[in-house]
Amino acid sequence: MTYKYVYGPVPSRRLGRSLGVSPIPSKTCNYSCVYCQLGRTDHLINTREDFFDPEEILNEIVQAAESNSDGIDYITFVGEGEPTLFKSIGYLINQTKVKTNLPVAVITNGALLYDSTVREELKDANVVLPSLDAGNEKTFLKINRPHKGVKFEMMIDGLKRFAKMRNGQLWIEVMLVKDLNDSEEELREIEKILKEVNPDRVYVNVPIRPPAENWVEIPEEEAIAKAHELFQSYVIAGYEEGNFHVENSSELYDEILKICERHPMREEQIRDLALKFKARDDEIISRIKNNPNVKEIRYHEKTFFVLKPKRK
């Protein structure tokens, strides 16, 4: 079955086999992060709305969960932008847990946690994973490039309030970008906030996939090690391992394009999928390279393929 809002499961370095749910149009976000793997935000908003029918999304989630025989570790609301901009995300979280009996995760930039309604809607998710890439307003503006309605102090206050009321796990991810937030001074400012929030886990990440801005670089190993030391964090800088789920192996090329629309794929991942389904990997790679809607990107000695997403 072809889904509009659900994809995967995809391998996740934090969540295992994750069934992704995208409840928002492509690149609809209240941040335009310099490191975003999906490129610059072209619909920068900070107003919540139901972009699509919540019941239609829920039906897809239930069908995908029931039909998936490979196993799902989490149903993850992540989207192609900021999922908390979807006004009915609280309803979807609640009903997904009820109807599938599977744990729910929400990957969010954390910008809307200043809103008490959003905090209430997310509190019963099994895991909430907000970002915290800066310890001060100046760096926040440089790295996250937020909507004018999102202020640094508001975001931090919302994160602290949510930490006190949530019923599930709180895992914070810090994305390090060379020469932006990787100095010891910047790291110590982030550390101070993390101590006040007291999350269950902290993950240090680096931009391993092609970023929105071509000047973005991975920090030196010393900076990553220092962050790990200060934050007492997990380091997830490596590439994810595991197989992508394909719904219809007879249409492998189309299935791979669907994944590339939401999740940049490395060439070796595509070849592995082709070999798994006894398809000719060179032929599939050639078709992908010749598709005018696919962008081939060479980044840190890896070849990635990204399909320009269609706005739903």
C-alpha positions as CSV (number, residue, x, y, z in Angstrom):
1,M,0.0,0.0,0.0
2,T,1.2,3.5,-0.8
3,Y,1.1,5.9,2.1
4,K,1.0,9.7,2.0
5,Y,2.1,10.4,5.6
6,V,3.8,7.3,6.9
7,Y,7.1,5.9,5.8
8,G,9.6,3.2,6.8
9,P,10.4,1.7,9.1
10,V,13.8,3.3,8.7
11,P,16.9,2.5,10.8
12,S,17.5,5.1,13.5
13,R,20.6,5.5,15.6
14,R,18.5,6.4,18.6
15,L,15.2,4.6,18.2
16,G,16.0,1.4,16.4
17,R,13.4,0.6,13.7
18,S,11.3,3.7,13.4
19,L,8.0,4.0,11.6
20,G,8.1,7.7,10.5
21,V,5.0,9.9,10.5
22,S,5.1,13.2,8.6
23,P,2.0,15.3,9.5
24,I,3.1,18.5,7.8
25,P,3.9,19.8,4.3
26,S,7.4,19.6,3.1
27,K,9.9,22.1,4.6
28,T,7.2,23.7,6.9
29,C,9.0,24.7,10.0
30,N,9.7,27.5,12.5
31,Y,13.4,27.0,12.1
32,S,15.7,27.1,9.1
33,C,18.7,25.3,10.5
34,V,22.0,25.6,8.7
35,Y,22.6,21.8,9.0
36,C,19.1,20.6,7.9
37,Q,19.4,17.5,5.7
38,L,16.2,18.6,3.8
39,G,17.6,21.9,2.8
40,R,16.5,25.5,3.6
41,T,13.0,26.0,5.0
42,D,10.8,27.5,2.3
43,H,7.7,27.8,4.4
44,L,8.8,29.5,7.7
45,I,5.8,29.7,10.0
46,N,5.0,29.6,13.6
47,T,1.2,29.2,13.5
48,R,-0.2,25.7,14.2
49,E,-2.9,24.2,12.0
50,D,-4.2,20.9,10.8
51,F,-2.6,20.8,7.4
52,F,-4.2,17.4,6.7
53,D,-7.1,15.3,8.0
54,P,-6.0,13.8,11.4
55,E,-8.2,10.8,10.8
56,E,-6.6,10.0,7.5
57,I,-3.1,10.2,9.1
58,L,-4.2,8.0,12.0
59,N,-5.7,5.4,9.6
60,E,-2.4,5.2,7.8
61,I,-0.5,4.7,11.1
62,V,-2.7,1.9,12.2
63,Q,-2.6,0.2,8.8
64,A,1.2,0.4,8.5
65,A,1.6,-0.9,12.1
66,E,-0.7,-3.8,11.4
67,S,0.9,-4.7,8.0
68,N,4.5,-4.4,9.0
69,S,6.0,-7.8,9.6
70,D,9.6,-6.6,10.2
71,G,8.8,-5.1,13.6
72,I,8.7,-1.5,14.8
73,D,10.5,-0.2,17.9
74,Y,8.8,3.3,17.8
75,I,6.2,5.2,15.8
76,T,8.0,8.5,15.4
77,F,6.4,11.9,14.6
78,V,9.1,13.7,12.8
79,G,8.0,15.1,9.5
80,E,9.7,17.2,6.9
81,G,9.9,20.2,9.2
82,E,8.5,20.7,12.7
83,P,5.8,18.2,13.6
84,T,4.4,20.2,16.6
85,L,3.1,22.7,14.1
86,F,0.4,20.1,13.4
87,K,-2.4,21.3,15.6
88,S,-3.8,17.8,16.4
89,I,-0.5,16.1,17.2
90,G,-1.8,15.5,20.8
91,Y,-4.7,13.6,19.4
92,L,-2.5,11.6,17.1
93,I,-0.1,10.7,19.9
94,N,-2.9,9.5,22.2
95,Q,-4.8,7.5,19.6
96,T,-1.6,6.0,18.1
97,K,-0.7,4.6,21.5
98,V,-4.3,3.3,22.1
99,K,-4.8,1.7,18.6
100,T,-1.3,0.2,18.0
101,N,0.0,-0.4,21.5
102,L,3.4,0.7,20.3
103,P,5.6,3.3,21.9
104,V,5.5,6.8,20.4
105,A,8.4,9.2,19.9
106,V,8.4,12.9,18.9
107,I,11.4,14.4,17.3
108,T,11.1,18.2,17.6
109,N,13.2,21.3,17.5
110,G,11.5,22.3,20.8
111,A,10.6,25.8,19.7
112,L,6.9,25.5,20.6
113,L,7.5,24.1,24.1
114,Y,6.9,27.7,25.3
115,D,3.2,27.0,24.5
116,S,1.5,25.3,27.4
117,T,-0.9,23.5,25.0
118,V,2.0,21.9,23.1
119,R,3.6,20.8,26.4
120,E,0.3,19.2,27.4
121,E,0.0,17.4,24.1
122,L,3.5,16.0,24.2
123,K,3.7,15.0,27.9
124,D,2.4,11.4,27.4
125,A,4.7,10.5,24.4
126,N,7.0,7.7,25.4
127,V,10.0,9.7,24.2
128,V,10.3,13.4,23.3
129,L,13.6,14.4,21.6
130,P,14.0,18.2,21.4
131,S,17.1,19.9,20.0
132,L,19.3,22.3,21.9
133,D,22.1,23.6,19.6
134,A,22.9,26.8,21.4
135,G,23.4,28.2,24.9
136,N,22.9,31.8,24.0
137,E,20.7,33.9,21.7
138,K,23.4,35.0,19.3
139,T,24.4,31.4,18.4
140,F,20.7,30.3,18.4
141,L,20.0,32.9,15.7
142,K,23.1,31.8,13.6
143,I,22.5,28.1,13.7
144,N,18.8,27.6,14.0
145,R,17.6,30.8,12.1
146,P,14.2,30.8,13.9
147,H,10.9,32.4,12.9
148,K,10.7,35.9,14.4
149,G,8.0,34.6,16.8
150,V,10.4,32.2,18.5
151,K,12.7,33.8,21.1
152,F,15.6,32.0,22.7
153,E,14.6,32.6,26.3
154,M,11.0,31.5,25.6
155,M,12.3,28.3,24.1
156,I,14.6,27.5,27.0
157,D,11.9,28.3,29.5
158,G,9.4,26.0,27.7
159,L,12.0,23.2,27.7
160,K,12.5,23.6,31.4
161,R,8.8,23.6,32.1
162,F,8.2,20.5,29.9
163,A,11.1,18.6,31.7
164,K,9.2,19.0,35.0
165,M,5.8,17.8,33.7
166,R,6.5,15.1,31.1
167,N,5.5,11.5,31.8
168,G,7.9,9.9,29.3
169,Q,11.6,10.0,28.6
170,L,13.3,13.3,27.6
171,W,16.3,12.9,25.3
172,I,18.0,16.1,24.1
173,E,20.1,16.2,20.9
174,V,22.8,18.7,20.4
175,M,24.0,19.2,16.8
176,L,27.5,20.5,16.7
177,V,28.7,22.6,13.7
178,K,32.3,23.6,13.3
179,D,33.1,27.2,14.3
180,L,29.5,27.9,15.4
181,N,28.8,26.1,18.6
182,D,31.8,23.8,19.2
183,S,34.1,26.0,21.2
184,E,34.6,25.3,24.9
185,E,32.8,28.5,25.8
186,E,29.8,27.6,23.7
187,L,29.7,24.1,25.0
188,R,29.8,25.2,28.6
189,E,26.8,27.5,28.0
190,I,24.9,24.5,26.6
191,E,26.0,22.4,29.5
192,K,24.6,24.9,32.0
193,I,21.2,24.7,30.4
194,L,21.3,20.9,30.3
195,K,22.0,20.7,34.0
196,E,18.9,22.8,34.7
197,V,16.7,20.7,32.4
198,N,18.1,17.4,33.6
199,P,17.1,15.2,30.7
200,D,17.2,11.4,30.8
201,R,19.7,11.4,27.9
202,V,21.8,13.7,25.9
203,Y,23.0,12.9,22.3
204,V,25.8,14.7,20.6
205,N,25.4,14.7,16.8
206,V,27.2,16.1,13.9
207,P,26.1,16.9,10.3
208,I,26.9,13.6,8.6
209,R,24.3,14.2,5.8
210,P,24.4,17.0,3.2
211,P,23.4,20.2,5.0
212,A,21.3,23.1,4.0
213,E,24.4,25.4,3.7
214,N,27.4,24.0,1.9
215,W,29.8,25.7,4.4
216,V,28.6,23.6,7.3
217,E,31.3,21.3,8.5
218,I,31.8,18.5,11.1
219,P,33.8,19.7,14.1
220,E,37.2,18.4,15.0
221,E,37.3,15.2,17.1
222,E,38.6,17.2,20.1
223,A,35.5,19.3,20.2
224,I,33.2,16.3,19.9
225,A,35.1,14.6,22.7
226,K,34.9,17.7,24.9
227,A,31.1,17.9,24.3
228,H,30.8,14.3,25.3
229,E,32.8,14.9,28.4
230,L,30.8,18.0,29.5
231,F,27.3,16.7,28.6
232,Q,28.0,13.1,29.7
233,S,26.3,12.2,26.5
234,Y,25.8,9.5,24.0
235,V,27.7,10.1,20.7
236,I,25.8,9.3,17.6
237,A,28.1,10.8,15.0
238,G,28.4,7.6,12.9
239,Y,26.1,6.5,10.0
240,E,23.0,4.5,10.9
241,E,23.1,0.8,10.3
242,G,20.2,-1.5,9.4
243,N,17.7,-1.9,6.5
244,F,15.1,0.5,5.2
245,H,11.7,-1.1,4.9
246,V,10.3,-1.4,1.4
247,E,6.5,-1.9,1.0
248,N,6.5,-3.3,-2.5
249,S,9.7,-4.9,-3.7
250,S,8.3,-5.3,-7.3
251,E,8.4,-1.5,-7.5
252,L,11.8,-1.1,-5.8
253,Y,12.9,2.0,-7.8
254,D,9.8,3.9,-6.8
255,E,10.0,2.8,-3.2
256,I,13.6,4.1,-3.0
257,L,12.5,7.4,-4.4
258,K,9.9,7.7,-1.7
259,I,12.5,7.2,0.9
260,C,14.9,9.7,-0.7
261,E,12.1,12.3,-0.5
262,R,12.1,12.3,3.3
263,H,15.5,10.8,4.2
264,P,18.7,11.2,2.1
265,M,20.1,7.8,1.2
266,R,23.7,6.8,0.7
267,E,24.6,4.9,-2.4
268,E,25.7,1.9,-0.5
269,Q,22.2,1.8,1.2
270,I,20.5,1.7,-2.2
271,R,22.9,-1.0,-3.4
272,D,22.2,-3.1,-0.3
273,L,18.4,-2.8,-0.8
274,A,18.8,-3.8,-4.5
275,L,20.9,-6.9,-3.6
276,K,18.5,-7.9,-0.8
277,F,15.6,-8.0,-3.4
278,K,17.8,-9.6,-6.1
279,A,17.6,-6.5,-8.3
280,R,20.5,-5.1,-10.4
281,D,22.0,-2.4,-8.2
282,D,23.9,-0.8,-11.1
283,E,20.7,-0.4,-13.1
284,I,18.8,1.2,-10.2
285,I,21.7,3.5,-9.4
286,S,21.8,4.6,-13.1
287,R,18.1,5.3,-13.2
288,I,18.3,7.3,-10.0
289,K,21.2,9.4,-11.4
290,N,19.4,10.0,-14.6
291,N,16.2,11.2,-12.8
292,P,16.1,15.0,-13.2
293,N,14.3,15.3,-9.8
294,V,17.0,13.6,-7.9
295,K,20.0,15.5,-6.6
296,E,23.3,13.7,-6.2
297,I,25.4,15.1,-3.5
298,R,29.0,14.3,-2.6
299,Y,29.6,15.0,1.1
300,H,32.5,13.8,3.3
301,E,33.5,11.1,0.8
302,K,30.0,9.7,0.7
303,T,27.4,9.9,-2.2
304,F,23.9,10.8,-1.2
305,F,20.7,11.0,-3.2
306,V,17.9,13.4,-2.4
307,L,14.6,13.7,-4.2
308,K,13.1,17.2,-4.3
309,P,10.0,16.8,-2.2
310,K,6.6,17.6,-3.6
311,R,4.4,19.9,-1.4
312,K,1.4,17.9,-0.4
